[in-house]
């Protein structure tokens, strides 16, 4: 029998904190053997996003049907009418490939996964230098309206308050340092759990 024990790595943070960059970097490190948990969302694709790679883009109606049929491990209405969720089948798909799962999800979803799989999960909070820096980063990204950007910033202050509930906090003040720290956290967890 296989002795593979799949682990879960949650990276949560206010959007614009750099967590997606960190997650992409970790995925590029083959020795960590990670695969990305593709979430479902009812929001429209942004920029160059691809269905089935960045997200499974589905309608609000389909999303609500999946909630009813208990298909999600966790889900959140992250912004009004914008639902995001992790399908149970996604974790099964990745573990069946003998890989560990890495999640780029919001803080409430991240903490929910930690609660469901306390021993298998390393929950990491990525902290931005400041709310002002977050505003600058979100504006630079310029894929969204000012209204949407302001919505994300308002949510960020609430999310920052949850940081102490995570297993580890990475301060993303210097990207290279943050990438290195993230890599070490993941390899240590794989070695020691
Ligand atoms: P974005 O619209 O920028 O892609 O994502 C908005 C927020 O939703 C981000 O914080 C992102 O991490 C989060 N998110 C993405 N997928 C999921 C998911 O499956 N569950 C939860 N709870 N949040 C998610």
py3Dmol code that shows the C-alpha trace and the ligand (Angstrom):
import py3Dmol

protein = """\
ATOM      1  CA  UNK A   1       0.000   0.000   0.000  1.00  0.00           C
ATOM      2  CA  UNK A   2       1.088   3.557  -0.647  1.00  0.00           C
ATOM      3  CA  UNK A   3       2.369   5.445   2.389  1.00  0.00           C
ATOM      4  CA  UNK A   4       1.545   8.796   0.809  1.00  0.00           C
ATOM      5  CA  UNK A   5      -0.095  11.167   3.280  1.00  0.00           C
ATOM      6  CA  UNK A   6      -1.531  14.194   1.504  1.00  0.00           C
ATOM      7  CA  UNK A   7      -1.107  17.549   3.208  1.00  0.00           C
ATOM      8  CA  UNK A   8      -2.960  20.836   2.804  1.00  0.00           C
ATOM      9  CA  UNK A   9      -1.250  24.233   2.577  1.00  0.00           C
ATOM     10  CA  UNK A  10      -3.527  27.211   2.981  1.00  0.00           C
ATOM     11  CA  UNK A  11      -2.278  30.665   2.001  1.00  0.00           C
ATOM     12  CA  UNK A  12      -4.716  33.368   2.997  1.00  0.00           C
ATOM     13  CA  UNK A  13      -4.426  37.150   2.948  1.00  0.00           C
ATOM     14  CA  UNK A  14      -6.194  40.303   1.859  1.00  0.00           C
ATOM     15  CA  UNK A  15      -6.066  40.522  -1.936  1.00  0.00           C
ATOM     16  CA  UNK A  16      -3.048  42.527  -3.098  1.00  0.00           C
ATOM     17  CA  UNK A  17      -0.827  41.112  -0.324  1.00  0.00           C
ATOM     18  CA  UNK A  18       1.188  39.063  -2.777  1.00  0.00           C
ATOM     19  CA  UNK A  19      -0.132  35.648  -1.782  1.00  0.00           C
ATOM     20  CA  UNK A  20      -0.786  34.609  -5.377  1.00  0.00           C
ATOM     21  CA  UNK A  21       2.863  35.317  -6.242  1.00  0.00           C
ATOM     22  CA  UNK A  22       3.956  33.230  -3.266  1.00  0.00           C
ATOM     23  CA  UNK A  23       1.634  30.360  -4.203  1.00  0.00           C
ATOM     24  CA  UNK A  24       2.885  30.402  -7.829  1.00  0.00           C
ATOM     25  CA  UNK A  25       6.472  30.304  -6.640  1.00  0.00           C
ATOM     26  CA  UNK A  26       5.786  27.307  -4.396  1.00  0.00           C
ATOM     27  CA  UNK A  27       4.035  25.495  -7.249  1.00  0.00           C
ATOM     28  CA  UNK A  28       7.133  25.964  -9.407  1.00  0.00           C
ATOM     29  CA  UNK A  29       9.271  24.128  -6.809  1.00  0.00           C
ATOM     30  CA  UNK A  30       8.908  20.545  -8.024  1.00  0.00           C
ATOM     31  CA  UNK A  31      10.525  19.020  -4.943  1.00  0.00           C
ATOM     32  CA  UNK A  32       7.579  20.261  -2.831  1.00  0.00           C
ATOM     33  CA  UNK A  33       5.160  18.161  -4.922  1.00  0.00           C
ATOM     34  CA  UNK A  34       2.278  20.626  -4.718  1.00  0.00           C
ATOM     35  CA  UNK A  35      -0.825  21.056  -6.874  1.00  0.00           C
ATOM     36  CA  UNK A  36      -3.122  24.062  -6.904  1.00  0.00           C
ATOM     37  CA  UNK A  37      -6.668  23.700  -5.607  1.00  0.00           C
ATOM     38  CA  UNK A  38      -8.796  25.227  -8.351  1.00  0.00           C
ATOM     39  CA  UNK A  39     -11.728  26.992  -6.719  1.00  0.00           C
ATOM     40  CA  UNK A  40     -15.188  27.530  -8.130  1.00  0.00           C
ATOM     41  CA  UNK A  41     -16.345  31.117  -8.430  1.00  0.00           C
ATOM     42  CA  UNK A  42     -19.416  32.929  -9.642  1.00  0.00           C
ATOM     43  CA  UNK A  43     -17.401  36.028 -10.590  1.00  0.00           C
ATOM     44  CA  UNK A  44     -16.469  36.720 -14.209  1.00  0.00           C
ATOM     45  CA  UNK A  45     -12.944  35.929 -15.473  1.00  0.00           C
ATOM     46  CA  UNK A  46     -10.496  38.822 -15.106  1.00  0.00           C
ATOM     47  CA  UNK A  47      -7.637  39.651 -17.500  1.00  0.00           C
ATOM     48  CA  UNK A  48      -6.004  36.496 -18.855  1.00  0.00           C
ATOM     49  CA  UNK A  49      -7.653  34.043 -16.461  1.00  0.00           C
ATOM     50  CA  UNK A  50      -8.476  30.615 -17.857  1.00  0.00           C
ATOM     51  CA  UNK A  51     -11.440  28.424 -16.902  1.00  0.00           C
ATOM     52  CA  UNK A  52     -10.291  25.150 -15.335  1.00  0.00           C
ATOM     53  CA  UNK A  53      -6.841  26.566 -14.575  1.00  0.00           C
ATOM     54  CA  UNK A  54      -7.281  29.686 -12.450  1.00  0.00           C
ATOM     55  CA  UNK A  55     -10.846  28.931 -11.400  1.00  0.00           C
ATOM     56  CA  UNK A  56     -13.852  26.920 -12.463  1.00  0.00           C
ATOM     57  CA  UNK A  57     -16.024  29.837 -13.579  1.00  0.00           C
ATOM     58  CA  UNK A  58     -19.686  28.924 -13.061  1.00  0.00           C
ATOM     59  CA  UNK A  59     -22.972  30.831 -12.889  1.00  0.00           C
ATOM     60  CA  UNK A  60     -24.472  32.015  -9.616  1.00  0.00           C
ATOM     61  CA  UNK A  61     -27.287  29.513 -10.161  1.00  0.00           C
ATOM     62  CA  UNK A  62     -24.878  26.587 -10.581  1.00  0.00           C
ATOM     63  CA  UNK A  63     -22.930  27.738  -7.545  1.00  0.00           C
ATOM     64  CA  UNK A  64     -26.071  27.734  -5.404  1.00  0.00           C
ATOM     65  CA  UNK A  65     -26.979  24.265  -6.665  1.00  0.00           C
ATOM     66  CA  UNK A  66     -23.575  22.973  -5.624  1.00  0.00           C
ATOM     67  CA  UNK A  67     -24.091  24.450  -2.146  1.00  0.00           C
ATOM     68  CA  UNK A  68     -27.409  22.603  -1.932  1.00  0.00           C
ATOM     69  CA  UNK A  69     -25.869  19.306  -3.012  1.00  0.00           C
ATOM     70  CA  UNK A  70     -23.120  19.688  -0.359  1.00  0.00           C
ATOM     71  CA  UNK A  71     -20.365  19.621  -2.987  1.00  0.00           C
ATOM     72  CA  UNK A  72     -18.136  22.154  -1.172  1.00  0.00           C
ATOM     73  CA  UNK A  73     -15.568  21.633   1.537  1.00  0.00           C
ATOM     74  CA  UNK A  74     -15.988  25.332   2.240  1.00  0.00           C
ATOM     75  CA  UNK A  75     -17.503  28.293   0.437  1.00  0.00           C
ATOM     76  CA  UNK A  76     -17.863  32.023   1.039  1.00  0.00           C
ATOM     77  CA  UNK A  77     -19.678  34.966  -0.447  1.00  0.00           C
ATOM     78  CA  UNK A  78     -16.368  36.822  -0.440  1.00  0.00           C
ATOM     79  CA  UNK A  79     -17.894  39.942  -2.014  1.00  0.00           C
ATOM     80  CA  UNK A  80     -21.581  40.599  -2.612  1.00  0.00           C
ATOM     81  CA  UNK A  81     -22.883  38.069  -5.176  1.00  0.00           C
ATOM     82  CA  UNK A  82     -19.322  36.864  -5.770  1.00  0.00           C
ATOM     83  CA  UNK A  83     -19.172  33.352  -4.379  1.00  0.00           C
ATOM     84  CA  UNK A  84     -15.990  31.317  -4.053  1.00  0.00           C
ATOM     85  CA  UNK A  85     -15.634  27.742  -2.869  1.00  0.00           C
ATOM     86  CA  UNK A  86     -13.449  24.648  -2.687  1.00  0.00           C
ATOM     87  CA  UNK A  87     -15.028  21.500  -4.075  1.00  0.00           C
ATOM     88  CA  UNK A  88     -14.553  18.332  -2.027  1.00  0.00           C
ATOM     89  CA  UNK A  89     -13.695  16.606  -5.301  1.00  0.00           C
ATOM     90  CA  UNK A  90     -10.736  18.970  -5.805  1.00  0.00           C
ATOM     91  CA  UNK A  91      -8.844  17.717  -2.751  1.00  0.00           C
ATOM     92  CA  UNK A  92      -9.644  14.105  -3.692  1.00  0.00           C
ATOM     93  CA  UNK A  93      -8.411  14.729  -7.267  1.00  0.00           C
ATOM     94  CA  UNK A  94      -5.066  16.083  -6.047  1.00  0.00           C
ATOM     95  CA  UNK A  95      -4.466  13.518  -3.317  1.00  0.00           C
ATOM     96  CA  UNK A  96      -5.225  10.784  -5.871  1.00  0.00           C
ATOM     97  CA  UNK A  97      -2.275  12.183  -7.880  1.00  0.00           C
ATOM     98  CA  UNK A  98      -0.131  11.750  -4.744  1.00  0.00           C
ATOM     99  CA  UNK A  99       0.409  15.471  -4.432  1.00  0.00           C
ATOM    100  CA  UNK A 100      -0.114  17.948  -1.616  1.00  0.00           C
ATOM    101  CA  UNK A 101      -2.782  20.606  -2.039  1.00  0.00           C
ATOM    102  CA  UNK A 102      -2.068  24.328  -1.976  1.00  0.00           C
ATOM    103  CA  UNK A 103      -4.937  26.814  -1.585  1.00  0.00           C
ATOM    104  CA  UNK A 104      -5.102  30.519  -2.399  1.00  0.00           C
ATOM    105  CA  UNK A 105      -8.282  31.366  -0.523  1.00  0.00           C
ATOM    106  CA  UNK A 106      -9.776  34.007   1.744  1.00  0.00           C
ATOM    107  CA  UNK A 107      -9.180  33.998   5.491  1.00  0.00           C
ATOM    108  CA  UNK A 108     -12.561  32.561   6.507  1.00  0.00           C
ATOM    109  CA  UNK A 109     -12.224  29.679   4.035  1.00  0.00           C
ATOM    110  CA  UNK A 110      -8.636  29.061   5.083  1.00  0.00           C
ATOM    111  CA  UNK A 111      -9.536  28.794   8.748  1.00  0.00           C
ATOM    112  CA  UNK A 112     -12.431  26.480   7.912  1.00  0.00           C
ATOM    113  CA  UNK A 113     -10.103  24.072   6.107  1.00  0.00           C
ATOM    114  CA  UNK A 114      -7.722  24.137   9.068  1.00  0.00           C
ATOM    115  CA  UNK A 115     -10.639  23.252  11.352  1.00  0.00           C
ATOM    116  CA  UNK A 116     -11.740  20.345   9.139  1.00  0.00           C
ATOM    117  CA  UNK A 117      -8.220  18.914   8.719  1.00  0.00           C
ATOM    118  CA  UNK A 118      -6.320  20.188  11.780  1.00  0.00           C
ATOM    119  CA  UNK A 119      -3.363  17.792  11.552  1.00  0.00           C
ATOM    120  CA  UNK A 120      -2.921  17.769   7.783  1.00  0.00           C
ATOM    121  CA  UNK A 121      -3.134  21.549   7.312  1.00  0.00           C
ATOM    122  CA  UNK A 122      -0.551  24.302   7.567  1.00  0.00           C
ATOM    123  CA  UNK A 123      -2.451  27.612   7.512  1.00  0.00           C
ATOM    124  CA  UNK A 124      -0.310  30.611   6.570  1.00  0.00           C
ATOM    125  CA  UNK A 125      -1.366  34.251   6.664  1.00  0.00           C
ATOM    126  CA  UNK A 126       0.426  36.615   4.276  1.00  0.00           C
ATOM    127  CA  UNK A 127       0.625  40.100   5.729  1.00  0.00           C
ATOM    128  CA  UNK A 128       0.997  43.181   3.497  1.00  0.00           C
ATOM    129  CA  UNK A 129       3.279  46.008   4.708  1.00  0.00           C
ATOM    130  CA  UNK A 130       0.288  48.372   5.225  1.00  0.00           C
ATOM    131  CA  UNK A 131      -3.197  49.218   3.994  1.00  0.00           C
ATOM    132  CA  UNK A 132      -1.700  52.123   1.990  1.00  0.00           C
ATOM    133  CA  UNK A 133       0.714  49.769   0.219  1.00  0.00           C
ATOM    134  CA  UNK A 134      -2.198  47.421  -0.482  1.00  0.00           C
ATOM    135  CA  UNK A 135      -4.087  50.282  -2.184  1.00  0.00           C
ATOM    136  CA  UNK A 136      -1.069  51.047  -4.362  1.00  0.00           C
ATOM    137  CA  UNK A 137      -0.694  47.379  -5.372  1.00  0.00           C
ATOM    138  CA  UNK A 138      -4.373  46.962  -6.204  1.00  0.00           C
ATOM    139  CA  UNK A 139      -4.392  50.153  -8.296  1.00  0.00           C
ATOM    140  CA  UNK A 140      -1.241  49.065 -10.156  1.00  0.00           C
ATOM    141  CA  UNK A 141      -2.953  45.793 -11.036  1.00  0.00           C
ATOM    142  CA  UNK A 142      -5.683  47.957 -12.641  1.00  0.00           C
ATOM    143  CA  UNK A 143      -7.880  45.109 -13.774  1.00  0.00           C
ATOM    144  CA  UNK A 144     -10.839  46.385 -11.762  1.00  0.00           C
ATOM    145  CA  UNK A 145     -13.013  49.453 -11.144  1.00  0.00           C
ATOM    146  CA  UNK A 146     -12.339  51.863  -8.240  1.00  0.00           C
ATOM    147  CA  UNK A 147     -15.512  50.642  -6.586  1.00  0.00           C
ATOM    148  CA  UNK A 148     -14.287  47.045  -6.567  1.00  0.00           C
ATOM    149  CA  UNK A 149     -10.844  48.093  -5.350  1.00  0.00           C
ATOM    150  CA  UNK A 150     -12.420  50.020  -2.451  1.00  0.00           C
ATOM    151  CA  UNK A 151     -14.516  46.964  -1.588  1.00  0.00           C
ATOM    152  CA  UNK A 152     -11.349  44.838  -1.367  1.00  0.00           C
ATOM    153  CA  UNK A 153      -9.602  47.449   0.814  1.00  0.00           C
ATOM    154  CA  UNK A 154     -12.525  47.669   3.243  1.00  0.00           C
ATOM    155  CA  UNK A 155     -12.438  43.884   3.611  1.00  0.00           C
ATOM    156  CA  UNK A 156      -8.664  43.866   4.115  1.00  0.00           C
ATOM    157  CA  UNK A 157      -8.831  45.645   7.491  1.00  0.00           C
ATOM    158  CA  UNK A 158     -11.221  42.985   8.824  1.00  0.00           C
ATOM    159  CA  UNK A 159      -9.066  40.173   7.423  1.00  0.00           C
ATOM    160  CA  UNK A 160      -5.872  41.533   8.995  1.00  0.00           C
ATOM    161  CA  UNK A 161      -7.430  41.062  12.423  1.00  0.00           C
ATOM    162  CA  UNK A 162      -7.656  37.276  11.878  1.00  0.00           C
ATOM    163  CA  UNK A 163      -3.893  36.808  11.338  1.00  0.00           C
ATOM    164  CA  UNK A 164      -3.211  35.490  14.886  1.00  0.00           C
ATOM    165  CA  UNK A 165      -5.546  32.531  14.267  1.00  0.00           C
ATOM    166  CA  UNK A 166      -3.204  31.131  11.587  1.00  0.00           C
ATOM    167  CA  UNK A 167      -0.363  28.671  12.240  1.00  0.00           C
ATOM    168  CA  UNK A 168       2.204  31.004  10.685  1.00  0.00           C
ATOM    169  CA  UNK A 169       2.397  34.612   9.498  1.00  0.00           C
ATOM    170  CA  UNK A 170       4.640  35.717   6.627  1.00  0.00           C
ATOM    171  CA  UNK A 171       5.305  39.451   6.388  1.00  0.00           C
ATOM    172  CA  UNK A 172       5.498  40.272   2.710  1.00  0.00           C
ATOM    173  CA  UNK A 173       7.676  43.400   2.949  1.00  0.00           C
ATOM    174  CA  UNK A 174      10.423  42.047   0.718  1.00  0.00           C
ATOM    175  CA  UNK A 175       9.265  39.528  -1.880  1.00  0.00           C
ATOM    176  CA  UNK A 176      12.481  37.450  -2.021  1.00  0.00           C
ATOM    177  CA  UNK A 177      12.534  37.065   1.751  1.00  0.00           C
ATOM    178  CA  UNK A 178       8.833  36.125   1.779  1.00  0.00           C
ATOM    179  CA  UNK A 179       9.309  33.508  -0.975  1.00  0.00           C
ATOM    180  CA  UNK A 180      12.186  31.935   0.869  1.00  0.00           C
ATOM    181  CA  UNK A 181      10.286  31.889   4.133  1.00  0.00           C
ATOM    182  CA  UNK A 182       7.245  30.285   2.469  1.00  0.00           C
ATOM    183  CA  UNK A 183       9.410  27.575   0.926  1.00  0.00           C
ATOM    184  CA  UNK A 184      11.005  26.777   4.282  1.00  0.00           C
ATOM    185  CA  UNK A 185       7.647  26.621   6.055  1.00  0.00           C
ATOM    186  CA  UNK A 186       6.286  24.148   3.509  1.00  0.00           C
ATOM    187  CA  UNK A 187       9.357  21.895   3.508  1.00  0.00           C
ATOM    188  CA  UNK A 188       9.542  21.874   7.312  1.00  0.00           C
ATOM    189  CA  UNK A 189       5.884  20.899   7.568  1.00  0.00           C
ATOM    190  CA  UNK A 190       6.392  18.100   5.032  1.00  0.00           C
ATOM    191  CA  UNK A 191       9.398  16.792   6.965  1.00  0.00           C
ATOM    192  CA  UNK A 192       7.956  17.049  10.449  1.00  0.00           C
ATOM    193  CA  UNK A 193       4.311  16.059  10.228  1.00  0.00           C
TER     194      UNK A 193
END
"""
ligand_1 = """\
24
LIG
P -10.077 37.116 -6.589
O -11.411 37.661 -7.035
O -9.064 38.217 -6.368
O -9.550 36.018 -7.476
O -10.309 36.434 -5.170
C -10.934 37.143 -4.132
C -10.700 36.435 -2.831
O -11.369 35.158 -2.819
C -9.223 36.135 -2.586
O -8.932 36.413 -1.228
C -9.143 34.659 -2.883
O -8.065 34.077 -2.195
C -10.478 34.177 -2.361
N -10.843 32.833 -2.816
C -10.499 32.242 -3.978
N -10.974 30.986 -4.029
C -11.619 30.769 -2.856
C -12.305 29.628 -2.294
O -12.414 28.559 -2.876
N -12.831 29.801 -1.060
C -12.739 30.953 -0.364
N -13.274 30.993 0.848
N -12.092 32.033 -0.857
C -11.548 31.944 -2.086
"""
view = py3Dmol.view(width=600, height=400)
view.addModel(protein, "pdb")
view.setStyle({"model": 0}, {"cartoon": {"style": "trace"}})
view.addModel(ligand_1, "xyz")
view.setStyle({"model": 1}, {"stick": {}})
view.zoomTo()
view.show()
